[in-house]
């Protein structure tokens, strides 16, 4: 993986300690692994902290399932959804676009490579911390960027990836 100095090639740096917009947000996942056994998981974002080379989010997790044996752990699909949201929030700040969760879409995110690792199962429900480190943020053209990241939730569930961002 190519490393770059903290955002050295980005047009703007994210402001240090950017506050969240103060409005709660969440990602909700509804799925079935077995017929007639739906499961739901919600990751509610309490706030973001955006720095020049990383973003952190404080999360609370709730889940329900009709399965006979509920594993009660963070579902990796929820982590992938939140990974994309954090990348979006970070890029909006880094590119000076501002992040408005109720506004129009400003970026397209096209994952080129993702790697998910869950060595220990993460069963914690509150005070989850999702931290994403930006290793590479480089322009590919006038409105496109290549981004390489490493992220983890409570030092357990890890997602690394390479993504192309396009400004709409």
Sine and cosine of phi, psi and omega as CSV:
sin_phi,cos_phi,sin_psi,cos_psi,sin_omega,cos_omega
0.00,0.00,0.73,-0.68,0.00,-1.00
-0.98,0.18,0.79,-0.61,0.03,-1.00
-0.98,-0.21,0.54,-0.84,0.04,-1.00
-0.76,-0.64,0.47,-0.88,0.12,-0.99
-0.83,0.55,0.44,-0.90,-0.10,-1.00
-0.75,0.66,0.98,-0.19,0.11,-0.99
0.85,0.53,0.46,0.89,-0.10,-1.00
-0.88,0.47,-0.46,0.89,-0.05,-1.00
-0.98,-0.20,0.02,1.00,0.03,-1.00
-0.97,0.23,0.53,-0.85,-0.03,-1.00
-0.90,0.44,-0.53,0.85,0.04,-1.00
-0.63,-0.78,0.42,-0.91,0.08,-1.00
-0.99,-0.10,0.54,-0.84,0.09,-1.00
-0.92,0.39,0.62,-0.79,0.04,-1.00
-0.91,0.41,0.60,-0.80,0.03,-1.00
-0.90,0.44,0.65,-0.76,0.06,-1.00
0.78,0.63,0.74,0.68,0.08,-1.00
-0.90,0.45,0.79,-0.61,0.03,-1.00
-0.96,0.27,0.35,-0.94,0.13,-0.99
-0.94,0.34,0.15,-0.99,0.00,-1.00
-0.97,0.23,0.00,1.00,0.06,-1.00
1.00,0.09,-0.23,0.97,0.01,-1.00
-1.00,-0.05,0.70,-0.72,0.03,-1.00
-0.92,0.39,0.52,-0.85,0.06,-1.00
-0.72,-0.70,0.25,-0.97,0.04,-1.00
-0.36,-0.93,0.36,-0.93,0.14,-0.99
-0.85,-0.52,0.73,-0.68,-0.07,-1.00
-0.86,-0.51,0.70,-0.72,0.00,-1.00
-0.81,-0.59,0.79,-0.62,0.07,-1.00
-0.83,-0.56,0.81,-0.58,-0.04,-1.00
-0.45,-0.89,0.21,-0.98,0.07,-1.00
-0.73,-0.68,0.80,-0.60,0.14,-0.99
-1.00,-0.07,-0.63,0.78,0.03,-1.00
-0.89,-0.45,0.53,-0.85,0.03,-1.00
-0.85,0.53,0.61,-0.79,0.04,-1.00
0.87,0.49,0.37,0.93,0.06,-1.00
-0.74,-0.68,0.93,0.37,-0.02,-1.00
-0.93,0.36,0.43,-0.90,0.08,-1.00
-0.74,-0.68,0.55,-0.83,0.04,-1.00
-0.75,-0.66,0.63,-0.77,0.10,-1.00
-0.63,-0.77,0.70,-0.72,0.05,-1.00
-0.81,-0.59,0.77,-0.64,0.15,-0.99
-0.95,-0.31,0.93,-0.36,-0.01,-1.00
-0.99,-0.13,0.83,-0.56,-0.01,-1.00
-1.00,0.07,0.84,-0.54,0.04,-1.00
-1.00,0.03,-0.43,0.90,0.03,-1.00
0.10,-1.00,0.30,-0.95,0.03,-1.00
-0.88,-0.48,0.47,-0.89,0.21,-0.98
-0.78,-0.62,0.88,-0.48,-0.05,-1.00
-0.93,-0.36,0.81,-0.58,0.07,-1.00
-0.86,-0.51,-0.06,-1.00,-0.08,-1.00
-0.91,0.41,-0.53,0.85,-0.05,-1.00
-0.78,-0.62,0.26,0.97,0.09,-1.00
-0.34,-0.94,0.24,-0.97,0.12,-0.99
-0.69,-0.72,0.61,-0.79,0.06,-1.00
-0.80,-0.60,0.56,-0.83,0.08,-1.00
-0.75,-0.67,0.63,-0.77,0.12,-0.99
-0.99,-0.16,0.80,-0.59,-0.13,-0.99
-0.82,-0.58,0.42,-0.91,0.19,-0.98
-0.82,-0.58,0.70,-0.72,-0.07,-1.00
-0.92,-0.40,0.71,-0.70,0.16,-0.99
-0.78,-0.62,0.53,-0.85,0.02,-1.00
-0.48,-0.88,0.46,-0.89,0.11,-0.99
-0.64,-0.77,0.45,-0.89,0.04,-1.00
-0.43,-0.90,0.44,-0.90,0.09,-1.00
-0.99,-0.16,0.05,1.00,-0.01,-1.00
-0.92,0.39,0.52,-0.86,-0.01,-1.00
-0.89,0.45,-0.58,0.82,0.00,-1.00
-0.82,-0.57,0.97,-0.25,-0.03,-1.00
-1.00,0.08,0.90,-0.43,0.01,-1.00
-0.95,0.32,-0.31,0.95,0.05,-1.00
0.76,0.65,0.78,0.62,0.06,-1.00
-0.77,-0.64,0.32,-0.95,0.02,-1.00
-0.90,0.44,0.78,-0.63,0.01,-1.00
-0.99,0.14,0.74,-0.67,-0.08,-1.00
-0.88,0.48,-0.45,0.89,0.03,-1.00
-0.92,0.40,-0.60,0.80,0.08,-1.00
-0.89,0.45,-0.66,0.75,0.02,-1.00
-0.89,0.46,-0.63,0.78,0.03,-1.00
-0.91,0.41,-0.66,0.75,0.05,-1.00
-0.88,0.47,-0.67,0.75,0.00,-1.00
-0.95,0.32,-0.55,0.84,0.09,-1.00
-0.83,0.56,-0.73,0.68,0.00,-1.00
-0.90,0.43,-0.65,0.76,0.01,-1.00
-0.90,0.43,-0.67,0.74,0.01,-1.00
-0.90,0.44,-0.65,0.76,0.04,-1.00
-0.88,0.47,-0.65,0.76,0.03,-1.00
-0.89,0.46,-0.75,0.66,0.00,-1.00
-0.87,0.49,-0.72,0.70,0.00,-1.00
-0.87,0.50,-0.76,0.66,-0.05,-1.00
-0.90,0.44,-0.62,0.78,0.05,-1.00
-0.86,0.52,-0.69,0.72,0.04,-1.00
-0.92,0.39,-0.74,0.67,-0.07,-1.00
-0.89,0.45,-0.55,0.83,-0.04,-1.00
-1.00,-0.06,0.06,1.00,0.03,-1.00
0.95,0.30,0.40,0.91,-0.04,-1.00
-1.00,0.00,-0.27,0.96,-0.08,-1.00
0.94,0.33,0.58,-0.81,-0.01,-1.00
-0.94,-0.35,0.84,-0.54,0.07,-1.00
-0.78,-0.63,0.95,-0.30,-0.06,-1.00
-0.89,0.46,-0.32,0.95,0.02,-1.00
-0.97,-0.24,0.01,1.00,-0.05,-1.00
-1.00,0.07,-0.09,-1.00,0.02,-1.00
-0.97,0.24,0.41,-0.91,0.01,-1.00
-0.91,0.41,0.74,-0.67,-0.04,-1.00
-0.93,-0.36,-0.38,0.93,-0.09,-1.00
-0.71,-0.71,0.47,-0.88,0.21,-0.98
-0.92,-0.38,0.68,-0.73,0.01,-1.00
-0.90,-0.44,0.85,-0.52,0.00,-1.00
-0.87,-0.49,0.99,-0.10,-0.01,-1.00
-0.88,0.47,0.76,-0.64,0.05,-1.00
-0.99,-0.13,-0.53,0.85,-0.03,-1.00
-0.44,-0.90,0.75,-0.66,0.08,-1.00
-0.72,-0.69,0.62,-0.79,0.05,-1.00
-0.74,-0.67,0.84,-0.55,-0.02,-1.00
-0.91,-0.41,0.76,-0.65,0.05,-1.00
-0.76,-0.65,0.75,-0.66,0.02,-1.00
-0.75,-0.66,0.91,0.42,-0.05,-1.00
-0.83,0.56,-0.86,0.51,0.14,-0.99
-1.00,-0.08,0.53,-0.85,0.05,-1.00
-0.97,0.24,0.73,-0.68,-0.03,-1.00
-1.00,-0.07,0.96,-0.28,-0.07,-1.00
-0.98,-0.19,-0.15,0.99,-0.03,-1.00
-0.90,0.44,0.59,-0.81,-0.04,-1.00
-0.94,-0.34,-0.53,0.85,-0.03,-1.00
-0.87,-0.49,0.30,-0.95,-0.03,-1.00
0.82,0.57,0.68,0.74,0.12,-0.99
-0.98,0.18,0.67,-0.74,0.05,-1.00
-0.88,-0.47,0.87,-0.49,0.07,-1.00
-0.97,-0.24,0.89,-0.45,-0.02,-1.00
-0.89,-0.46,0.79,-0.62,0.03,-1.00
-0.86,-0.51,0.84,-0.55,0.05,-1.00
-0.98,-0.17,0.74,-0.67,0.01,-1.00
-0.99,-0.10,0.94,-0.35,-0.01,-1.00
-1.00,0.06,-0.61,0.79,-0.01,-1.00
-0.67,-0.74,0.73,-0.68,0.11,-0.99
-0.61,-0.80,1.00,-0.04,-0.13,-0.99
-0.79,-0.62,0.60,-0.80,0.01,-1.00
-0.94,0.34,0.61,-0.79,0.10,-1.00
-0.93,-0.36,-0.12,0.99,-0.05,-1.00
0.10,-0.99,-0.25,-0.97,-0.07,-1.00
-0.89,0.45,-0.62,0.79,-0.09,-1.00
-0.79,-0.62,0.28,0.96,-0.03,-1.00
-0.82,-0.58,0.57,-0.82,-0.02,-1.00
-0.68,-0.73,0.56,-0.83,0.14,-0.99
-0.98,-0.19,0.76,-0.65,-0.04,-1.00
-0.76,-0.65,0.76,-0.65,0.07,-1.00
-0.88,-0.48,0.78,-0.63,-0.11,-0.99
-0.71,-0.70,0.34,-0.94,0.18,-0.98
-0.75,-0.66,0.73,-0.69,0.05,-1.00
-0.63,-0.78,0.37,-0.93,0.05,-1.00
-0.48,-0.88,0.52,-0.86,0.09,-1.00
-0.94,-0.35,0.89,-0.46,-0.02,-1.00
0.76,0.65,0.61,0.79,0.05,-1.00
0.84,0.54,0.40,0.92,0.02,-1.00
-0.88,-0.47,-0.95,0.31,-0.06,-1.00
-0.98,0.20,0.88,-0.48,-0.08,-1.00
-0.91,-0.42,0.70,-0.71,0.09,-1.00
-0.77,-0.63,0.83,-0.56,0.11,-0.99
-0.87,-0.49,0.45,-0.89,-0.02,-1.00
-0.22,-0.98,0.23,-0.97,0.14,-0.99
-0.80,-0.60,0.75,-0.66,-0.16,-0.99
-0.67,-0.74,0.46,-0.89,0.18,-0.98
-0.94,-0.33,0.79,-0.62,0.06,-1.00
-0.96,-0.27,0.66,-0.75,0.08,-1.00
-0.82,-0.57,0.78,-0.63,0.10,-0.99
-0.98,0.18,0.79,-0.61,-0.01,-1.00
-0.99,0.17,0.00,0.00,0.00,0.00
